[in-house]
Amino acid sequence: MCVLQMVANYLNISIKDTEESLKDGVILCQLLNEMKKNAVRIINMPQGDEKLNTIKSTKNLTAFQKFTSMYLKGDCCSLAEIQQAELTPIYETLKKLTEKFPMQSDA
């Protein structure tokens, strides 16, 4: 199972457009909070069908990047890689996170 699908299953969400769902950082921050309580204290969420503006998206992505950089000792994807939706480094970072913080299913 691909890491992103595992994340979607764990968060009980549907990810329609992989790249777009990662770019605003919401799902990435939600995942961190599932792995480690209060890892990200404030997650900027979109209102209705609107996309997050650049400032709020950047705040989410920066929170994700700071957490991963700290816990993976810098061996993680960069903010630019997430913003440009470079999937390989993002997947590698998510895989490392799931190894460090194993996800437990309710099943």
C-alpha positions as CSV (number, residue, x, y, z in Angstrom):
1,M,0.0,0.0,0.0
2,C,1.4,3.4,-0.9
3,V,2.2,5.7,2.0
4,L,-0.3,8.3,1.0
5,Q,-3.1,5.7,0.9
6,M,-2.1,4.5,4.3
7,V,-2.3,8.1,5.6
8,A,-5.7,8.5,4.0
9,N,-7.0,5.3,5.6
10,Y,-5.5,6.3,9.0
11,L,-7.1,9.7,8.9
12,N,-10.3,8.2,7.5
13,I,-10.3,10.6,4.5
14,S,-10.5,10.4,0.8
15,I,-7.6,12.0,-1.2
16,K,-8.9,12.8,-4.6
17,D,-6.0,14.9,-6.0
18,T,-2.7,13.8,-4.4
19,E,-0.7,16.9,-5.3
20,E,-3.4,19.4,-4.3
21,S,-4.1,17.7,-1.0
22,L,-0.5,18.0,0.0
23,K,0.2,21.5,-1.1
24,D,-1.8,23.3,1.6
25,G,-0.3,21.2,4.5
26,V,-3.7,20.5,6.2
27,I,-3.5,16.7,5.7
28,L,0.2,16.7,6.6
29,C,-0.4,18.6,9.9
30,Q,-3.4,16.4,10.7
31,L,-1.2,13.3,10.3
32,L,1.4,14.8,12.7
33,N,-1.3,15.4,15.3
34,E,-2.4,11.7,15.0
35,M,1.1,10.5,15.4
36,K,2.0,12.8,18.2
37,K,-0.6,14.7,20.2
38,N,-0.5,18.5,19.7
39,A,2.5,18.3,17.3
40,V,0.9,21.1,15.4
41,R,-1.2,23.4,17.7
42,I,-2.9,25.4,14.9
43,I,-3.8,24.0,11.6
44,N,-5.2,26.6,9.1
45,M,-8.2,25.0,7.4
46,P,-9.9,26.1,4.2
47,Q,-13.4,27.6,4.5
48,G,-16.0,25.6,2.5
49,D,-14.8,25.0,-1.1
50,E,-12.2,27.8,-1.0
51,K,-8.5,27.0,-1.1
52,L,-6.2,28.3,1.6
53,N,-4.4,31.4,0.8
54,T,-0.6,31.3,0.4
55,I,0.2,32.7,3.9
56,K,-2.0,30.1,5.7
57,S,-0.7,27.2,3.5
58,T,2.9,28.3,4.2
59,K,2.2,28.4,7.9
60,N,0.9,24.8,7.8
61,L,3.8,23.6,5.6
62,T,6.3,25.4,7.9
63,A,4.9,23.6,10.9
64,F,5.1,20.3,9.2
65,Q,8.6,20.9,8.0
66,K,9.8,22.1,11.4
67,F,8.4,19.0,13.1
68,T,9.9,16.6,10.5
69,S,13.2,18.3,10.5
70,M,13.4,18.1,14.3
71,Y,12.3,14.4,14.6
72,L,14.0,13.2,11.5
73,K,17.2,15.2,12.2
74,G,16.9,17.1,8.9
75,D,16.5,14.0,6.8
76,C,13.2,15.1,5.3
77,C,11.6,16.9,2.4
78,S,12.0,20.6,2.1
79,L,9.3,23.3,2.1
80,A,9.9,23.9,-1.6
81,E,9.5,20.2,-2.4
82,I,6.1,20.2,-0.8
83,Q,5.0,23.4,-2.4
84,Q,6.1,22.1,-5.8
85,A,4.4,18.7,-5.1
86,E,7.6,16.7,-5.6
87,L,6.0,13.4,-4.5
88,T,9.1,11.2,-4.1
89,P,10.7,13.2,-1.3
90,I,7.3,13.8,0.4
91,Y,6.6,10.0,0.3
92,E,10.0,9.3,1.7
93,T,9.5,11.7,4.5
94,L,6.0,10.3,5.3
95,K,7.5,6.8,5.2
96,K,10.2,7.7,7.7
97,L,7.6,9.4,9.9
98,T,5.4,6.3,9.9
99,E,8.4,4.2,10.9
100,K,9.3,6.6,13.7
101,F,5.7,7.0,14.9
102,P,3.9,3.8,14.0
103,M,0.3,4.3,13.1
104,Q,-2.1,2.0,14.9
105,S,-5.4,1.2,13.3
106,D,-8.6,0.8,15.3
107,A,-9.3,-2.5,13.6
